[in-house]
Amino acid sequence: IQVGANNAATVLIEGESGTGKELVAKAIHAAGARAKGPFIPVDCGAIPEGLIEAELFGAKRGSYTGADSDRPGLFEAANRGTIFLDEISNTPMTLQAKLLRVIQEREVRRLGETKGRSIDVRLIVASNDDLEALSEAGKFRKDLLYRLKVLHIKVPPLRSRADDVPMLAHSFLQKLNASNKTRKYFAPEVVPLLSAQRFPGNVRELQNSIERAFFVTKGT
């Protein structure tokens, strides 16, 4: 994260769901020279395939049904800041080719327009899947992978860093106490019990478990 914050290189973050990939991206942005610029997160898996190109690159009025006016895309919105493309493996091959061009040319072309627009954007992408394996299977462009994998961060699953569980658990409880004006605390046996769990949902599952226990517990 510290290395990534000191430059503008493209970053690929890989890790299981719930490990905190977006937090890593936010930390790189916040610690770098672009911290005062926008941080635009995009869940590529949540945008329908027919709309993702217009969403990212923008569109000219009339370029598709429902395009009532010219509108910039998220790359333009992230100018002088960072765009974070989560679940990059979910992008269709046609979009991957256009992303490659954006990285190479540092410009975007709105749907329906012929001229490109220059952008100054830091690109950080993330994936639950192994992009190397997907590219070998022909499901992800190799040339795009090489462009994305300048700085490569693998976020380990929570089960391989059990020593972090107590710190994370106390941090989540502290935030819940602060926002709910309470003074709840862990009984002595709770944290060792949490540290012994495998948490297939990783940090997100740990956080949800603590929230559930917090709101169910009537006492302190």
Secondary structure, DSSP 4 states (H G I P E B T S, - for coil): -HHHHTS---EEEE--TTS-HHHHHHHHHHHSTTTTS-EEEEETTTS-HHHHHHHHHEE-TTSSTT--S-EE-HHHHTTTSEEEEETGGGS-HHHHHHHHHHHHHSEE--BT-SS-EE---EEEEEESS-HHHHHHTTSS-HHHHHHH-SEEEEPPPGGG-GGGHHHHHHHHHHHHHHHHT------TTHHHHHHT---TTHHHHHHHHHHHHHHH----
